[in-house]
């Protein structure tokens, strides 16, 4: 049945290509056109066929009575009139072959030029005794048969039915295939309904939905759906690898485009939210917020508190050497620039003493500075662990958040932050799209398949549920 369906579809394709490709069939398979022309309602056009018959009659008359006979002269004059009439009436239009007539006219003017570039004058010159003399008329007639008559023969007349369409009785042949498929469809669906309990005959017909395309006398191109299904079932050849590859292609394309659209929508919504001047006010304002709080926690205050804790417990202890070096440098620079130090240097005999005293003072201050930060860290940490210190630290965080929010709500600051964030998101969009295009979709699909196999293996090793 798959082979019969393929033969039927091949016939459908041939029928669809017959009219556009009839010129090739007529040139290389003339016997085929003689068989199939009546099916499409095609017959020789009376006007062009009369013209070709007249050409044959002239050759026959010249061979019988000679070129200079009165009979040949009459035929040549008549042929001149037929040529002019053919150009004027254009019998090629019904078959949509006006281009052939234009090609005929072009060839005649090229072969027999005249000042007016008139095809009618070229035809009159060709069918004249002055042109066809006793020596070259056979050569001229051979050229005409090869270059002009062969084109005229391509014209045809197609019959029109009562409903205004061209006659086409190909449905009679197609009806044979439809009958075969209808009998097979009824038998197959009946067997399916009998072999499967609970499956009705009508449901079995829906089950074989793709076979309906073989039973429709129109939209015959859709029969390819049923043919592919039947070829796949018959494994001639096995189309499963091709189907999987097609599925992978569509899944990969859809997944990439869908992911890009979703991510771009998220980024665009983020940009629109950032551009909204009310957004920052809602985030950093202590007033009642219009959005829903899902956990009862002020996330901004919590973040600020965490940042302060990290600063006190983690950052400052690691910066202690740098802070000590900066304190030493500041003490030395300030003491050397003080007027007391400069006056002490000017007293005779006290230059070295003042220098020693100053150095000792710097050492003591540096010592205090070296001990000071550590004591300061411990003091701050102890204060934050004390209940009163906790209250003060919370108050500090609250005031810090209020002041920070107030400053961030300044128009210039808001515009700068919005611009920077929008540019950052724009860069993320560009980089993400570029990265998604560079990713190997085949590799991603292979990883997905591997994960599914691991999941199946894991499920197979699980103990049964009692």
Secondary structure, 3 states (H helix, E strand, C coil): CHHHHHHHHHHHHHHHHHCCCHHHHHHHCHHHHHHHCCCCCEECCHHHHHHHHHHHHHHHHHHHHCCCCHHHHHHHHHHHHHHHHHHHHCCCCCCCCHHHHHHHHHHHHHHCCCCCCCHHHHHHHHCCCCCCCCCCHHHHHHHHHHHHHHHHCCCCEECECCCCCECCCHHHHHHHHHHHHHHHHHHHHHHHHHHCCCCCHHHHHHHCHHHHHHCCCCCHHHHHHHHHHHHHHHCCCCCHHHHHHHHHHHHHHHHHHHHHHHHHHHHHHHHHHHHCHHHHHHHHCCCCCCCCCCCCCCHHHHHHHHHHHHHHHHHHHHCHHHHHHHHHHHHHHHHHHCHHHHHHHHCCCCHHHHHHHHHHHHHHHHHHHHHHHHHHHHHHHHHHHCHHHHHHHHHHHHHHHHHHHHHHCCHHHHHHHHHHHHHHHHHHHHHHHHHHHHCCHHHHHHHHHHHHHHHHHHHHCCCCCC
